Amino acid sequence: MPAISVVELHKSYGAVKAVDGVSFEVEDREIFGILGPNGAGKTTTLEIIETLREPDSGEITVGGMDVRKDARAIKELIGVQLQTTVFFDNLTVRETVDLFSSFYRNQVGTESLLELVSLEDKAGSMLDELSGGQHKRVSIALALVNDPRIVFLDEPTTGLDPQARRNIWEIVEQLRDRENTVVITTHYIEEAEYLCDRVAIMDHGRIIAMGSPDELIDRHSPESNISFRLEPLLSADLIAAIPGVSDVRSVNGGYEVTTLVPQETLIGIFKAAYDNGSTADDVSMKRATLEDVFLKITGRRIRQ
């Protein structure tokens, strides 16, 4: 049984179809990402699964339970970190975690939670004294107070600096080690590629592609780009004849080529240089990303 099953989910607000026939499954103990631009329908989808919002139609189960019939039981099973969390600023970090823990029958020790999110040294601090990244870590701690089997993280790193974002990634990796099922929404390409076992790419209320990051790239944008310089420069015709090269572009006094077989092409670049008395230098290779997949499918880049 999958941890989560969503079949033909629909949700509209007037004439706007926020979620338009979405279907997917999340396997037990996997990190599943929903990647897409702001306004794609990611948060609405999550809030329906979390029993926070009513669907117009569709079948949704969490841990085998129906979100319409078993909302209370599902709330005991899951942990939720919302995009925006409003705290009581006159409480300390420890008091806030204690308060939220009191809402559940199943509780995790406050000290172990603070250790998990690396806030032990801030336990006695008031919430209004914390940085943005520390606030996010508190909100994740609150999502874990009931030792949930399934954890939902909605845009957990939006607005954070690179170091704070990496801190959140480390927490998600610890959840993986604890064998939690995690569903994360994001519009950050590198976040989805780094953290997620599988990704659903969502746009305009629909899932337009789904699979592991490697599967999505291999399926929709398998090309690699190799850039290099040659001294002396060889002709573009010679470069185009290198095995695997499908496109050649002159870039900053060097070349950039596109290939489906990067290893063969790299060997061919050095062989062409050697055979023609040239030296290859500044060689770098860039594999496609999920951003390239989104661009290939939609014709535009992910907007924030």
Protein Blocks (a to p, Z undefined) as FASTA:
>chain_A
ZZbdcehiacdehjbcfbgoiacdddehiacdddddehilmmmmmmmmnopaccfbdcdd
eehiafklmmmmmmmmpccddfbdcddfkbcfklmmmmmmmmpmbdcdfklmmmmnopml
mmmpcfklpcfklmmmmmmmmmmmnopabdcdehklgoiafklmmmmmmmmmmmmmnopa
cddddfbfklmmmmpmbdcddeehiafbdcdfklmmmmmmmcccddddddddddfklmmm
pghiabdcdeehiacdddfblmlmmmmmmmmmmmnopacehiacddddfklmmmmmnopa
cdZZ
